[in-house]
Amino acid sequence: MNKILKATALPNGRLHVALQDGRYGEFDVKPFMKTDFFAKLKDESYFQQVRLFFSGVGWPDGQDIGPDTVASHLTITTLS
């Protein structure tokens, strides 16, 4: 299992993440926002509150996405 080391909110429902295996890239959260559970992430100020949650990412009201999901949908921007 890969671990997310850093996550930064970007505009338009995207995250810039750094993975333990050295990959960096963007993860598009918008497809997940179509469900009721993630709908609150459409609020840009709430989306900006992303934080590391265990090995993945999460938000204050309990929405979370695991590291394997992020890694499998990652658009690589830089390789270390």
C-alpha positions as CSV (number, residue, x, y, z in Angstrom):
1,M,0.0,0.0,0.0
2,N,1.2,3.4,-1.0
3,K,1.0,6.3,1.6
4,I,0.2,9.9,0.8
5,L,2.8,12.1,2.4
6,K,1.4,15.5,1.3
7,A,-1.9,16.8,-0.1
8,T,-2.6,20.3,-1.2
9,A,-6.0,21.5,-2.5
10,L,-5.9,23.0,-6.0
11,P,-8.7,24.9,-7.8
12,N,-11.6,23.0,-9.5
13,G,-11.8,19.9,-7.2
14,R,-8.2,18.7,-7.6
15,L,-5.5,17.8,-5.2
16,H,-1.8,17.8,-5.6
17,V,-0.4,14.8,-3.8
18,A,3.0,13.3,-3.0
19,L,3.2,9.6,-2.6
20,Q,5.6,7.6,-0.5
21,D,6.9,5.8,-3.6
22,G,8.2,9.2,-4.9
23,R,5.5,10.0,-7.4
24,Y,3.8,13.4,-7.4
25,G,0.7,14.4,-9.3
26,E,-2.8,15.6,-9.4
27,F,-5.9,13.7,-8.3
28,D,-9.2,14.8,-9.6
29,V,-11.8,14.5,-6.8
30,K,-14.8,15.8,-9.0
31,P,-16.0,12.3,-10.0
32,F,-16.4,11.4,-6.3
33,M,-18.4,14.6,-5.7
34,K,-21.4,13.2,-7.6
35,T,-22.3,11.0,-4.6
36,D,-24.1,12.4,-1.6
37,F,-21.3,11.4,0.7
38,F,-18.8,13.7,-1.1
39,A,-21.2,16.4,-2.2
40,K,-20.0,18.9,0.5
41,L,-16.6,18.9,-1.2
42,K,-18.1,21.0,-4.0
43,D,-17.9,23.9,-1.5
44,E,-14.4,25.3,-2.4
45,S,-13.7,26.6,1.2
46,Y,-14.6,23.2,2.6
47,F,-12.5,21.4,0.0
48,Q,-9.5,23.5,1.0
49,Q,-9.6,21.9,4.4
50,V,-8.2,18.6,3.1
51,R,-5.7,16.9,5.4
52,L,-3.8,13.6,5.7
53,F,-6.1,11.0,7.2
54,F,-4.3,7.7,8.1
55,S,-2.5,6.9,4.8
56,G,-5.0,8.8,2.6
57,V,-6.8,12.1,2.6
58,G,-9.8,13.4,4.5
59,W,-12.0,16.3,5.4
60,P,-13.4,17.4,8.8
61,D,-16.9,15.9,8.3
62,G,-15.5,12.4,7.6
63,Q,-15.2,12.2,3.9
64,D,-12.0,10.3,3.1
65,I,-10.3,8.7,0.1
66,G,-7.7,5.9,0.6
67,P,-4.2,6.0,-0.8
68,D,-4.8,3.1,-3.3
69,T,-7.7,5.0,-4.9
70,V,-5.6,8.2,-5.1
71,A,-2.6,6.3,-6.5
72,S,-4.6,4.5,-9.2
73,H,-6.3,7.7,-10.5
74,L,-3.2,9.9,-10.2
75,T,-2.1,12.1,-13.1
76,I,1.7,12.2,-12.8
77,T,3.2,15.6,-12.9
78,T,6.7,14.9,-11.6
79,L,8.8,11.8,-10.9
80,S,11.4,11.9,-8.1
